Amino acid sequence: MRLHVLTVAAAFALPALAVAQKPAAQQLFDRHAEAVGGRAANKAVTSRVESGTADITFAGISGAYTRTVRDGAWKLSIDIPMFGKIERGSDGTTAWADDPQQGARKETGIAACEANRSASPTLLEAGSYQSAEVLDEAMFEGKAAWPVKITSSCGSVTTAFFDKATGIRIGQRVTAPDGSESRIAYDDYKPFGAIKVATKITQGTPNGDLIITLSSVTLDPVPAEAVALPASIKALP
């Protein structure tokens, strides 16, 4: 009888043991950092240029993609045939956008806050976010992952997914101020210099997927004019 009681007690203790094994958020952030080359190597890269293609699957069109990052400033450009350039960027203070449909404009609110901080290193450290909560294990794109609900310093909420097997960040779900969600998947991490970069980024939209495929990543140096505010933005009040 005593053995039976101990066996039952042990069975009820297993769920508690499983919960206790859930990693801390910073442990997951640190493991991802190591998987992509380490914090030191990533911080040593002060500028880079990512080039490739952007496939707008729901429209059946592709365009040339370029994203340039330098010292807290960035510029993204997608050049679509028969439409023109879709551009986004920030000099660290002014977040902006320009495209043939809506024209040149400055971003405001949370969108501006997130744009102004998005060129900073993506390796999360204590103090770089308001809160981070590890959720129960979940599947993301067919892989077992640890989800972490992160509230940024801007107040936006993102759930990042870290592969249980490799520790690498494989995706995220972003909750917009209106409550809508978008999904981004990161695949095909490849080495460039001392760091690793996801060379396939799939962003889900209500209409379909936007797939960015990088063919090259050039690290340091990048001239300041490559991320300077465009004349069309400077001309705005």
C-alpha positions as CSV (number, residue, x, y, z in Angstrom):
1,M,0.0,0.0,0.0
2,R,2.8,2.4,0.9
3,L,4.5,1.8,-2.5
4,H,1.2,2.5,-4.3
5,V,0.7,5.7,-2.4
6,L,4.2,6.9,-3.3
7,T,3.7,6.0,-7.0
8,V,0.5,8.0,-7.1
9,A,2.2,11.0,-5.3
10,A,5.1,10.9,-7.8
11,A,2.6,10.9,-10.8
12,F,0.9,14.0,-9.5
13,A,4.4,15.6,-9.0
14,L,5.4,15.3,-12.6
15,P,3.3,18.2,-14.0
16,A,4.9,20.5,-11.3
17,L,8.3,19.3,-12.3
18,A,7.6,20.0,-16.0
19,V,6.5,23.6,-15.2
20,A,9.7,24.1,-13.1
21,Q,11.8,23.2,-16.1
22,K,10.4,26.1,-18.2
23,P,13.3,28.4,-19.0
24,A,13.5,32.0,-18.0
25,A,13.1,34.6,-20.8
26,Q,16.6,35.8,-20.5
27,Q,17.9,32.3,-20.8
28,L,16.1,32.0,-24.2
29,F,17.4,35.3,-25.3
30,D,21.0,34.4,-24.4
31,R,20.7,31.0,-26.1
32,H,19.5,32.7,-29.3
33,A,22.4,35.2,-29.1
34,E,24.9,32.4,-28.9
35,A,23.2,30.6,-31.8
36,V,23.7,33.6,-34.1
37,G,27.4,34.2,-33.2
38,G,27.3,35.7,-29.7
39,R,26.5,39.2,-28.4
40,A,30.1,40.5,-28.8
41,A,30.3,39.5,-32.5
42,N,26.9,41.0,-33.3
43,K,27.6,44.3,-31.4
44,A,30.9,44.6,-33.3
45,V,28.9,44.9,-36.5
46,T,27.9,48.6,-36.7
47,S,26.5,48.6,-40.2
48,R,25.4,46.2,-42.9
49,V,23.5,45.9,-46.2
50,E,21.1,43.1,-46.9
51,S,20.1,42.5,-50.5
52,G,17.8,40.1,-52.2
53,T,14.2,39.8,-53.5
54,A,10.8,40.5,-52.1
55,D,8.0,38.2,-53.5
56,I,4.5,39.4,-53.0
57,T,2.8,36.1,-53.4
58,F,-0.8,37.2,-53.5
59,A,0.0,39.6,-56.3
60,G,2.3,37.4,-58.3
61,I,5.1,40.0,-58.5
62,S,8.6,40.3,-57.2
63,G,10.9,43.3,-56.6
64,A,14.5,44.0,-55.6
65,Y,14.9,44.3,-51.8
66,T,17.6,46.2,-49.9
67,R,17.9,47.0,-46.2
68,T,20.7,49.1,-44.9
69,V,21.5,49.6,-41.2
70,R,24.1,52.0,-39.8
71,D,24.6,53.2,-36.2
72,G,21.0,53.3,-35.1
73,A,19.6,54.4,-38.5
74,W,18.1,52.2,-41.3
75,K,16.5,52.3,-44.7
76,L,14.5,49.6,-46.4
77,S,13.6,49.7,-50.1
78,I,11.5,47.3,-52.3
79,D,11.6,48.3,-56.0
80,I,8.5,46.8,-57.7
81,P,8.3,46.9,-61.5
82,M,5.4,49.0,-62.9
83,F,4.7,50.3,-59.4
84,G,7.8,52.0,-58.0
85,K,9.7,52.0,-54.8
86,I,8.2,51.2,-51.3
87,E,10.6,52.8,-48.8
88,R,10.7,52.9,-45.0
89,G,13.4,54.1,-42.6
90,S,14.6,56.0,-39.6
91,D,17.6,58.1,-38.7
92,G,17.0,57.2,-35.1
93,T,14.9,60.3,-34.4
94,T,12.5,60.6,-37.4
95,A,10.7,57.5,-38.7
96,W,9.4,57.9,-42.2
97,A,7.8,56.1,-45.2
98,D,7.4,56.8,-48.9
99,D,5.6,55.0,-51.7
100,P,3.7,55.8,-54.9
101,Q,0.3,55.3,-53.3
102,Q,0.6,57.4,-50.1
103,G,3.6,59.5,-50.8
104,A,6.2,60.8,-48.4
105,R,5.2,60.9,-44.7
106,K,6.5,60.8,-41.2
107,E,5.4,58.0,-38.9
108,T,3.8,58.8,-35.5
109,G,2.9,57.0,-32.3
110,I,3.9,53.4,-31.6
111,A,4.8,52.9,-35.3
112,A,7.4,55.7,-35.0
113,C,8.7,54.5,-31.7
114,E,9.2,51.0,-33.0
115,A,10.8,52.2,-36.3
116,N,13.3,54.4,-34.3
117,R,14.4,51.5,-32.2
118,S,14.4,48.7,-34.8
119,A,17.9,49.3,-36.1
120,S,19.3,48.5,-32.6
121,P,20.7,45.0,-32.1
122,T,17.9,42.4,-32.1
123,L,19.6,40.4,-29.3
124,L,17.3,41.2,-26.3
125,E,19.0,42.2,-23.1
126,A,17.7,43.0,-19.6
127,G,16.5,46.6,-19.6
128,S,15.7,46.7,-23.3
129,Y,12.0,45.8,-22.9
130,Q,9.3,46.4,-20.3
131,S,8.4,42.8,-19.6
132,A,9.0,39.2,-21.0
133,E,6.9,36.2,-20.0
134,V,7.7,32.6,-21.2
135,L,4.4,30.9,-22.2
136,D,3.7,27.2,-22.4
137,E,5.5,25.2,-25.2
138,A,3.9,25.6,-28.6
139,M,4.3,24.6,-32.2
140,F,5.5,27.3,-34.7
141,E,5.8,26.4,-38.4
142,G,6.0,22.7,-37.4
143,K,8.7,23.1,-34.8
144,A,8.4,22.8,-31.0
145,A,9.2,26.2,-29.6
146,W,9.2,28.3,-26.4
147,P,7.0,31.4,-26.9
148,V,7.9,34.6,-25.1
149,K,5.4,37.4,-24.8
150,I,7.5,40.6,-24.9
151,T,6.2,44.1,-24.2
152,S,8.7,46.5,-25.8
153,S,9.8,49.8,-24.4
154,C,7.4,51.4,-26.9
155,G,4.5,49.4,-25.4
156,S,3.9,47.1,-28.4
157,V,3.4,43.4,-27.7
158,T,5.2,40.6,-29.6
159,T,5.3,36.9,-29.0
160,A,8.7,35.6,-30.1
161,F,9.2,31.8,-30.7
162,F,12.5,30.1,-30.0
163,D,13.3,26.7,-31.4
164,K,13.6,24.2,-28.5
165,A,16.2,22.2,-30.4
166,T,18.5,25.0,-31.6
167,G,17.6,27.9,-29.4
168,I,17.3,30.2,-32.4
169,R,14.4,32.6,-32.9
170,I,12.2,31.1,-35.7
171,G,9.4,33.6,-35.7
172,Q,7.1,36.0,-34.0
173,R,3.5,37.2,-33.8
174,V,3.0,40.9,-33.4
175,T,-0.2,42.4,-31.9
176,A,-1.1,45.8,-33.4
177,P,-2.8,48.6,-31.3
178,D,-6.1,47.6,-33.0
179,G,-5.8,44.0,-31.7
180,S,-5.0,42.5,-35.1
181,E,-2.0,40.1,-35.4
182,S,0.7,39.5,-38.0
183,R,3.0,36.6,-38.3
184,I,6.7,36.6,-39.3
185,A,8.8,33.4,-39.8
186,Y,12.6,33.4,-39.9
187,D,14.3,30.6,-41.8
188,D,17.6,29.6,-43.4
189,Y,20.1,31.2,-41.0
190,K,23.5,31.5,-42.7
191,P,26.9,32.8,-41.6
192,F,28.1,36.2,-42.8
193,G,31.4,36.9,-41.2
194,A,31.2,36.1,-37.5
195,I,27.4,36.3,-37.3
196,K,24.4,34.4,-38.6
197,V,21.4,36.0,-40.3
198,A,18.0,34.6,-41.4
199,T,18.0,34.7,-45.1
200,K,14.3,33.9,-45.6
201,I,11.7,36.1,-43.9
202,T,8.1,35.3,-44.5
203,Q,5.6,37.9,-43.3
204,G,1.9,36.9,-43.3
205,T,-0.6,39.6,-44.3
206,P,-4.4,39.4,-44.6
207,N,-4.0,39.1,-48.4
208,G,-1.2,36.6,-48.4
209,D,2.6,36.2,-47.7
210,L,5.4,38.6,-48.4
211,I,8.6,36.5,-48.7
212,I,12.0,38.2,-48.5
213,T,14.9,36.1,-49.6
214,L,18.4,37.5,-49.0
215,S,21.2,36.7,-51.5
216,S,23.9,38.7,-49.8
217,V,24.7,40.4,-46.5
218,T,27.6,42.9,-46.5
219,L,29.1,43.9,-43.2
220,D,30.8,47.2,-42.5
221,P,31.4,49.9,-43.5
222,V,28.3,51.7,-44.8
223,P,28.5,55.4,-45.6
224,A,26.2,57.8,-43.6
225,E,24.4,59.0,-46.7
226,A,23.1,55.5,-47.3
227,V,20.7,55.9,-44.3
228,A,20.2,59.7,-44.4
229,L,16.7,61.2,-44.5
230,P,15.5,61.5,-48.1
231,A,14.9,65.0,-49.5
232,S,11.2,64.3,-49.7
233,I,11.1,63.7,-45.9
234,K,13.3,66.7,-45.1
235,A,10.8,68.9,-47.0
236,L,7.9,67.9,-44.7
237,P,7.0,70.1,-41.8
